[in-house]
C-alpha cells in the first residue's frame, strides 16, 4: 500500500482500505446489532433476554479463536481468495441466523458467522502497517479504527428500528445485499496474489491450546452470567482456561514458528495496549450492551427510542475525530490516554445515577462526552500498539493485537451480563430492575480505572515518532 507525496493514501490503496474497513464494519455491527432486539428474540426463542447474550458472546469468541489461524490461512491461500470466501460464508451464516427457530440453532449460526468474520481480519490492517511510514500511521489507522468505534453504537439504533418497525429477522437478512456487493468489490480491487507466500507449518498445538483457553475463559463467564448461583462448574472452567493460557504462553515462547508471538511484550507501548488496552476495550464494549437494555427494561422505552439515545455515543465519536490529531500532537499518547480513561470512568459512574426521570439535557451530554472519551482512547490504543514495533515483527504483533481486541469485546459483554445477574442476587427481593443496572455501572466504572494503572507506566514521549508530540511544526 503506497502513499502519495501529500501524505494521503494512493487512490487504489485507499479503495482497498475502505473496502476492508467496510467489511470490518459489517463484522463489528453484527456483534452488537441484536442488543436492542434481545427482548423480542427472547420471546421468539422462549428464553430470558439476558440469555440471548450468548449469541453475542459466541460470535466474538469464535472471531477471537480463529483470528490467529486466519493470518496463516490468508498467507497460504492469498488474501483475495480468503477474503472473498469469508464474505460469502458470512452472508450465508446471516441467512441461517434469520431462519433460526431456537436459541441453540441461532448460536450455531452465530459461530459460523464468527468464523467468517475472523477470516476478514488479516486482509487490511497488516498491509497498511507494513506499507505506511511511522509519521503517517495515525492517518492510515483511521481507516481501520472507525468500524470498531461506530459499529457498536450504530448497531443498537439500527437493530431497534428494524425490530420496532419490521422483525428482528431482517437484521440479518440485510447482510445479504451488502455481502454480495462486498464480494464483487473484493474480487475487483484486491490483487490475486496478495499475501500468497510460503510459510512454516501450521502450529496446530498452539491453535488447540488457544481455542481451549478462550473457550474456557469466556464460556465460563457466560455461564456465570446466566446463573451466578451455579458457580462451581463455571469457576472450574475459568481456572482451566487460565491454566491453558499459561501452557499456551510457554508453548509459544519455545516453538520456532508459534501461532502467537509474545516477544513484543518487551515494547512498553505494545504491552500497555494489550493489557491496559484490553481492559479499556472490554469496558467500552459493555456500554452499548447495557445502555439499550437499561433504557428498555429500566426506563420502559421501546427498542427504537433506546437505540436513538445510544446513538449519542456515535455523535461523540464523530465529534472527537477531527480533534484527535491535534490532541496527540500537543499532548502525546500518555496524557491523551490518561485523560480519556478518567473522563470515560466519570461518565460511567454518572450512568449509575440515571433514572427514567433524568432530563435529556443531562443524559445526552453525558453520553456525548462518553462517546468522545471512548473515541480518543480507542484511537490512542489502536495507533500506539504499532508505534515502536519493528517491521519484521509487525505480523506477530498484529495477530495478537487482533485477537486481544476481539477477546476484550466478548469479555466486556460477558462481564456486563454477570453484573446484571449479581445485581439481581443482591436485590434482596425488591424487584427494582433499574437498581441492577446501577450496580453494574458502578463496577464497570471501577474496572475502567484499572486501565489507568497500566497506562501510567508509559513514558512521557511514548510513540512520539507516530503522534508527532514534541516535534517542531513546519512554518
C-alpha positions as CSV (number, residue, x, y, z in Angstrom):
1,X,0.0,0.0,0.0
2,X,1.6,3.2,-1.2
3,X,1.2,6.8,-0.3
4,X,1.2,10.0,-2.4
5,X,3.5,12.9,-1.9
6,X,0.9,14.8,0.0
7,X,0.8,12.0,2.6
8,X,-2.6,10.7,1.6
9,X,-3.0,7.1,0.7
10,X,-2.9,6.4,-3.1
11,X,-6.3,6.1,-4.7
12,X,-6.3,2.4,-5.4
13,X,-4.8,1.6,-1.9
14,X,-7.4,3.9,-0.3
15,X,-10.2,2.0,-2.1
16,X,-8.9,-1.3,-0.7
17,X,-8.6,0.1,2.8
18,X,-12.1,1.4,2.6
19,X,-13.4,-2.0,1.4
20,X,-11.7,-3.8,4.2
21,X,-12.9,-1.1,6.7
22,X,-16.4,-1.7,5.4
23,X,-16.1,-5.5,5.9
24,X,-14.8,-4.8,9.5
25,X,-17.8,-2.6,10.0
26,X,-20.2,-5.3,8.9
27,X,-18.4,-7.8,11.2
28,X,-18.5,-5.4,14.2
29,X,-22.0,-4.3,13.5
30,X,-23.3,-7.9,13.7
31,X,-21.7,-8.2,17.1
32,X,-24.0,-5.5,18.7
33,X,-26.9,-5.0,16.3
34,X,-29.0,-7.6,18.2
35,X,-28.7,-5.8,21.5
36,X,-31.9,-3.8,21.2
37,X,-33.6,-6.9,19.7
38,X,-32.8,-9.2,22.7
39,X,-36.2,-8.9,24.4
40,X,-38.1,-9.7,21.1
41,X,-35.6,-12.5,20.2
42,X,-36.0,-13.9,23.7
43,X,-39.8,-14.1,23.2
44,X,-39.3,-15.9,19.9
45,X,-36.9,-18.5,21.5
46,X,-38.8,-18.8,24.8
47,X,-35.9,-17.7,27.0
48,X,-34.9,-14.7,29.1
49,X,-33.5,-11.6,27.4
50,X,-30.1,-11.8,29.1
51,X,-29.8,-15.4,28.0
52,X,-29.7,-14.4,24.3
53,X,-26.4,-12.6,25.1
54,X,-24.8,-16.0,24.3
55,X,-25.4,-15.1,20.7
56,X,-23.1,-12.1,21.1
57,X,-20.5,-14.0,23.2
58,X,-20.4,-17.0,20.8
59,X,-19.8,-14.7,17.8
60,X,-17.0,-12.7,19.3
61,X,-15.5,-15.8,20.9
62,X,-15.3,-17.5,17.6
63,X,-13.7,-14.5,16.0
64,X,-11.1,-14.4,18.8
65,X,-10.3,-18.1,18.4
66,X,-9.9,-18.1,14.6
67,X,-8.0,-14.8,14.2
68,X,-4.6,-16.4,14.8
69,X,-5.4,-19.2,12.3
70,X,-6.8,-16.7,9.7
71,X,-3.4,-15.0,9.4
72,X,-1.7,-18.3,8.4
73,X,-4.6,-19.2,6.1
74,X,-4.5,-15.8,4.3
75,X,-0.8,-16.0,3.7
76,X,-1.1,-19.6,2.5
77,X,-4.0,-19.2,0.1
78,X,-3.9,-15.5,-0.8
79,X,-5.8,-12.5,0.7
80,X,-8.3,-12.2,-2.2
81,X,-9.4,-15.8,-2.1
82,X,-9.7,-16.0,1.7
83,X,-11.4,-12.6,2.0
84,X,-13.9,-13.4,-0.7
85,X,-14.7,-16.8,0.8
86,X,-15.1,-15.2,4.2
87,X,-17.6,-12.7,2.8
88,X,-19.6,-15.5,1.1
89,X,-19.7,-17.5,4.3
90,X,-20.7,-14.5,6.4
91,X,-23.6,-13.9,4.1
92,X,-24.7,-17.5,4.2
93,X,-24.4,-17.5,8.0
94,X,-26.6,-14.4,8.2
95,X,-29.3,-16.2,6.3
96,X,-29.1,-19.1,8.8
97,X,-29.4,-16.6,11.7
98,X,-32.6,-15.2,10.3
99,X,-34.0,-18.7,9.8
100,X,-33.2,-19.8,13.4
101,X,-36.1,-21.1,15.5
102,X,-34.3,-21.8,18.8
103,X,-31.5,-20.3,20.8
104,X,-29.1,-23.1,20.2
105,X,-29.7,-23.1,16.4
106,X,-29.2,-19.3,16.5
107,X,-26.0,-19.7,18.5
108,X,-24.6,-22.3,16.0
109,X,-25.3,-19.9,13.1
110,X,-23.5,-17.1,15.0
111,X,-20.5,-19.4,15.5
112,X,-20.4,-19.9,11.7
113,X,-20.8,-16.2,11.2
114,X,-17.9,-15.6,13.7
115,X,-15.6,-18.0,11.7
116,X,-16.3,-15.9,8.6
117,X,-15.7,-12.7,10.5
118,X,-12.3,-13.9,11.7
119,X,-11.2,-14.5,8.1
120,X,-11.8,-10.9,7.2
121,X,-9.3,-9.5,9.7
122,X,-5.9,-10.2,8.2
123,X,-6.7,-8.6,4.8
124,X,-6.3,-5.0,5.6
125,X,-4.6,-4.0,8.8
126,X,-1.3,-5.8,8.2
127,X,-1.0,-4.5,4.6
128,X,-1.5,-0.9,5.9
129,X,1.0,-1.3,8.7
130,X,3.8,-2.8,6.5
131,X,3.5,-0.1,3.9
132,X,2.9,3.1,5.9
133,X,5.7,5.3,7.3
134,X,5.6,5.9,11.0
135,X,4.6,9.5,10.7
136,X,1.6,8.6,8.5
137,X,0.4,5.8,10.8
138,X,-2.3,7.8,12.6
139,X,-3.9,8.7,9.2
140,X,-3.7,5.2,7.9
141,X,-5.0,3.5,11.1
142,X,-8.0,5.9,11.0
143,X,-9.4,3.9,8.1
144,X,-9.4,0.7,10.1
145,X,-10.4,2.0,13.5
146,X,-13.7,3.7,12.6
147,X,-15.6,0.4,12.3
148,X,-14.8,-0.6,15.8
149,X,-15.9,2.8,17.1
150,X,-19.1,3.3,15.1
151,X,-20.5,-0.2,14.7
152,X,-21.1,-0.9,18.4
153,X,-23.1,2.3,18.8
154,X,-24.8,2.2,15.4
155,X,-25.9,-1.4,16.0
156,X,-28.5,-0.7,18.7
157,X,-30.4,2.0,16.9
158,X,-30.3,0.1,13.6
159,X,-31.5,-3.1,15.4
160,X,-34.1,-1.1,17.3
161,X,-35.5,0.5,14.2
162,X,-35.7,-2.9,12.4
163,X,-37.2,-4.6,15.4
164,X,-39.8,-1.9,16.1
165,X,-41.0,-1.4,12.5
166,X,-40.3,-4.9,11.0
167,X,-38.9,-8.0,12.6
168,X,-35.5,-9.0,14.2
169,X,-35.0,-11.5,11.3
170,X,-34.4,-8.6,8.9
171,X,-31.3,-7.6,11.0
172,X,-29.5,-10.5,9.4
173,X,-31.3,-10.6,6.0
174,X,-30.0,-7.1,5.3
175,X,-26.4,-8.5,5.2
176,X,-27.3,-10.4,2.0
177,X,-27.2,-7.5,-0.5
178,X,-24.3,-5.9,1.4
179,X,-22.3,-9.1,1.3
180,X,-22.9,-9.6,-2.4
181,X,-21.7,-6.0,-3.2
182,X,-18.6,-6.5,-1.0
183,X,-17.8,-9.8,-2.7
184,X,-17.8,-8.2,-6.2
185,X,-15.6,-5.3,-5.0
186,X,-13.2,-7.6,-3.2
187,X,-12.7,-9.7,-6.4
188,X,-12.1,-6.5,-8.4
189,X,-9.8,-4.5,-6.0
190,X,-7.6,-7.0,-4.1
191,X,-4.7,-8.3,-6.2
192,X,-4.9,-12.0,-7.0
193,X,-1.5,-12.8,-5.5
194,X,-1.8,-10.6,-2.4
195,X,-0.5,-12.4,0.7
196,X,0.1,-15.7,-1.1
197,X,3.5,-16.8,0.3
198,X,5.1,-20.0,1.6
199,X,5.0,-20.2,5.4
200,X,6.1,-22.6,8.1
201,X,3.9,-25.5,9.1
202,X,0.8,-24.5,11.0
203,X,1.2,-24.5,14.7
204,X,-1.7,-27.0,15.5
205,X,-0.8,-27.4,19.1
206,X,-0.8,-23.7,19.7
207,X,-4.1,-23.3,17.9
208,X,-5.8,-26.0,20.0
209,X,-4.4,-24.6,23.3
210,X,-5.5,-21.1,22.3
211,X,-9.0,-22.2,21.3
212,X,-9.5,-24.2,24.5
213,X,-8.2,-21.4,26.7
214,X,-10.5,-18.8,25.1
215,X,-13.5,-21.2,25.3
216,X,-12.8,-21.9,29.0
217,X,-12.5,-18.3,29.9
218,X,-15.4,-16.8,28.0
219,X,-17.8,-19.7,28.2
220,X,-17.3,-19.9,32.0
221,X,-18.1,-16.2,32.3
222,X,-21.2,-16.7,30.0
223,X,-22.4,-19.5,32.3
224,X,-21.9,-17.4,35.4
225,X,-23.9,-14.6,33.7
226,X,-26.8,-17.0,33.2
227,X,-26.9,-18.2,36.8
228,X,-24.5,-16.8,39.4
229,X,-25.7,-19.3,41.9
230,X,-24.4,-22.3,39.9
231,X,-20.8,-21.0,40.1
232,X,-18.7,-24.1,40.9
233,X,-18.6,-25.6,37.4
234,X,-18.1,-22.3,35.6
235,X,-15.4,-21.4,38.1
236,X,-13.6,-24.7,37.4
237,X,-13.8,-23.9,33.7
238,X,-12.4,-20.4,34.4
239,X,-9.4,-21.8,36.2
240,X,-8.8,-24.4,33.5
241,X,-8.9,-21.7,30.9
242,X,-6.3,-19.7,32.8
243,X,-4.0,-22.8,33.2
244,X,-4.3,-23.5,29.4
245,X,-3.5,-19.9,28.8
246,X,-0.3,-20.3,30.8
247,X,0.6,-23.5,28.9
248,X,0.0,-21.7,25.6
249,X,2.3,-18.8,26.6
250,X,5.1,-21.3,27.4
251,X,4.5,-23.3,24.2
252,X,4.7,-20.1,22.1
253,X,7.9,-19.0,23.8
254,X,9.6,-22.3,22.8
255,X,8.1,-23.0,19.4
256,X,10.2,-22.0,16.4
257,X,7.1,-20.7,14.4
258,X,4.4,-20.1,17.1
259,X,0.8,-19.3,16.4
260,X,1.1,-16.2,18.7
261,X,4.3,-14.2,19.3
262,X,4.8,-12.8,22.8
263,X,8.2,-11.3,22.3
264,X,6.7,-7.9,21.6
265,X,5.8,-7.5,25.2
266,X,9.2,-6.0,25.8
267,X,8.0,-3.0,23.9
268,X,6.2,-0.8,26.5
269,X,3.7,0.9,24.2
270,X,2.6,-2.5,22.8
271,X,2.4,-4.2,26.2
272,X,0.2,-1.4,27.6
273,X,-2.0,-1.7,24.5
274,X,-2.5,-5.4,25.1
275,X,-3.0,-5.4,28.9
276,X,-4.5,-2.0,29.9
277,X,-6.0,-1.6,26.4
278,X,-7.9,-4.8,26.7
279,X,-9.4,-3.7,30.0
280,X,-10.4,-0.4,28.4
281,X,-11.9,-2.0,25.3
282,X,-13.8,-4.5,27.4
283,X,-15.4,-1.8,29.5
284,X,-16.1,0.3,26.3
285,X,-17.9,-2.7,24.8
286,X,-20.1,-3.2,27.8
287,X,-21.7,0.2,27.4
288,X,-23.6,-0.4,24.1
289,X,-24.8,-3.7,25.7
290,X,-26.0,-2.2,28.9
291,X,-27.4,1.1,27.8
292,X,-30.2,-0.2,25.4
293,X,-31.3,-2.8,28.0
294,X,-31.4,-0.2,30.7
295,X,-33.5,2.2,28.6
296,X,-35.9,-0.6,27.7
297,X,-36.1,-2.7,30.8
298,X,-35.4,0.0,33.3
299,X,-36.9,3.1,31.7
300,X,-39.7,1.4,29.7
301,X,-38.6,2.9,26.3
302,X,-39.2,1.0,23.1
303,X,-36.3,-0.5,21.1
304,X,-36.1,2.3,18.6
305,X,-36.1,5.1,21.2
306,X,-33.4,3.4,23.3
307,X,-31.3,2.9,20.1
308,X,-31.6,6.6,19.3
309,X,-30.3,7.5,22.7
310,X,-27.3,5.2,22.3
311,X,-26.7,7.0,19.0
312,X,-25.4,9.9,21.1
313,X,-22.3,7.9,21.7
314,X,-21.7,7.8,18.0
315,X,-22.2,11.6,17.8
316,X,-19.4,11.9,20.4
317,X,-17.2,9.6,18.4
318,X,-17.6,11.7,15.2
319,X,-17.2,14.9,17.1
320,X,-13.9,13.8,18.5
321,X,-12.4,12.6,15.3
322,X,-11.3,16.0,13.8
323,X,-9.6,16.8,17.1
324,X,-7.7,13.5,17.5
325,X,-4.6,14.5,15.6
326,X,-4.4,17.9,17.3
327,X,-4.7,16.3,20.7
328,X,-2.0,13.7,20.0
329,X,0.4,16.3,18.6
330,X,0.0,18.6,21.6
331,X,-0.3,16.2,24.5
332,X,1.2,12.9,23.2
333,X,-0.1,9.3,23.8
334,X,0.4,9.2,27.6
335,X,-1.5,12.4,28.6
336,X,-4.2,11.8,26.0
337,X,-4.8,8.2,27.1
338,X,-4.9,9.0,30.9
339,X,-7.4,11.9,30.3
340,X,-9.6,9.7,28.1
341,X,-9.8,6.9,30.8
342,X,-10.6,9.4,33.5
343,X,-13.4,11.1,31.5
344,X,-14.8,7.7,30.4
345,X,-14.9,6.4,34.0
346,X,-16.6,9.6,35.2
347,X,-19.4,9.2,32.5
348,X,-19.8,5.5,33.5
349,X,-20.3,6.5,37.2
350,X,-22.8,9.1,36.0
351,X,-24.9,6.4,34.4
352,X,-25.3,4.8,37.8
353,X,-27.5,7.8,38.7
354,X,-29.7,7.8,35.6
355,X,-33.4,7.1,36.1
356,X,-36.5,7.4,33.9
357,X,-36.9,11.0,35.4
358,X,-33.4,12.1,34.4
359,X,-33.9,15.0,31.9
360,X,-32.4,14.7,28.4
361,X,-30.4,17.9,28.8
362,X,-28.3,16.0,31.5
363,X,-28.4,12.5,29.9
364,X,-27.4,13.4,26.4
365,X,-24.3,15.5,27.2
366,X,-23.0,12.7,29.5
367,X,-23.4,10.2,26.6
368,X,-21.9,12.6,24.2
369,X,-18.8,13.1,26.4
370,X,-18.6,9.4,26.9
371,X,-18.5,8.9,23.2
372,X,-15.7,11.4,22.8
373,X,-13.6,9.7,25.5
374,X,-14.1,6.2,24.1
375,X,-13.2,7.5,20.6
376,X,-10.0,9.2,21.8
377,X,-8.9,6.2,24.0
378,X,-9.7,3.7,21.2
379,X,-7.7,5.6,18.7
380,X,-4.7,6.0,21.1
381,X,-4.6,2.3,21.8
382,X,-5.0,1.3,18.1
383,X,-2.2,3.6,16.9
384,X,0.2,3.3,19.8
385,X,0.2,-0.5,19.6
386,X,2.4,-0.4,16.5
387,X,4.3,2.8,17.1
388,X,7.5,1.2,18.3
389,X,7.2,-2.3,16.7
390,X,9.9,-3.1,14.1
391,X,8.7,-4.0,10.6
392,X,10.0,-7.6,10.8
393,X,7.9,-8.2,13.9
394,X,4.7,-6.5,12.7
395,X,2.9,-9.7,11.6
396,X,3.1,-11.3,15.1
397,X,2.1,-8.0,16.8
398,X,-0.9,-7.5,14.5
399,X,-2.2,-11.1,15.1
400,X,-2.0,-10.9,18.9
401,X,-3.5,-7.4,18.9
402,X,-6.4,-8.5,16.7
403,X,-7.2,-11.5,18.9
404,X,-6.9,-9.4,22.1
405,X,-9.2,-6.8,20.7
406,X,-11.9,-9.4,19.9
407,X,-11.4,-11.2,23.2
408,X,-11.8,-8.0,25.1
409,X,-15.1,-7.3,23.3
410,X,-16.5,-10.7,24.3
411,X,-15.2,-10.3,27.8
412,X,-17.0,-6.9,28.2
413,X,-20.4,-8.3,27.2
414,X,-19.9,-11.4,29.4
415,X,-18.9,-9.2,32.4
416,X,-21.9,-6.9,31.9
417,X,-24.3,-9.9,31.9
418,X,-22.7,-11.2,35.1
419,X,-23.0,-7.9,36.8
420,X,-26.7,-7.8,35.9
421,X,-27.2,-11.2,37.4
422,X,-25.3,-10.2,40.5
423,X,-27.5,-7.2,40.8
424,X,-30.5,-9.5,40.9
425,X,-28.8,-11.7,43.5
426,X,-28.1,-8.7,45.8
427,X,-31.6,-7.3,45.2
428,X,-33.0,-8.7,48.4
429,X,-36.4,-9.2,46.8
430,X,-37.1,-5.6,46.0
431,X,-37.6,-6.4,42.3
432,X,-36.3,-2.9,41.3
433,X,-34.7,-3.7,37.9
434,X,-33.1,-0.3,37.4
435,X,-31.1,-0.9,40.6
436,X,-29.4,-3.9,38.9
437,X,-28.1,-1.6,36.1
438,X,-26.9,1.0,38.7
439,X,-24.9,-1.8,40.4
440,X,-23.4,-2.8,37.0
441,X,-22.4,0.8,36.2
442,X,-20.5,1.3,39.4
443,X,-18.5,-1.9,39.0
444,X,-17.7,-1.1,35.3
445,X,-16.5,2.4,36.4
446,X,-14.1,0.9,38.9
447,X,-12.8,-1.6,36.3
448,X,-12.3,1.2,33.8
449,X,-10.0,2.9,36.2
450,X,-7.8,-0.2,36.3
451,X,-6.6,0.6,32.7
452,X,-5.3,3.9,34.2
453,X,-2.8,2.0,36.3
454,X,-1.2,0.3,33.3
455,X,-1.3,3.5,31.3
456,X,0.7,5.4,33.9
457,X,3.8,3.4,33.2
458,X,4.1,4.9,29.7
459,X,7.0,7.4,29.3
460,X,6.1,11.0,28.5
461,X,7.4,10.7,25.0
462,X,5.8,7.3,24.2
463,X,5.2,6.8,20.5
464,X,6.4,10.4,19.7
465,X,7.5,9.3,16.2
466,X,3.9,8.5,15.4
467,X,2.0,11.1,17.4
468,X,4.3,14.0,16.4
469,X,4.3,15.1,20.1
470,X,7.3,17.4,20.8
471,X,8.2,17.8,17.1
472,X,8.7,21.4,15.8
473,X,5.9,22.4,13.4
474,X,6.8,23.4,9.9
475,X,6.2,27.1,9.0
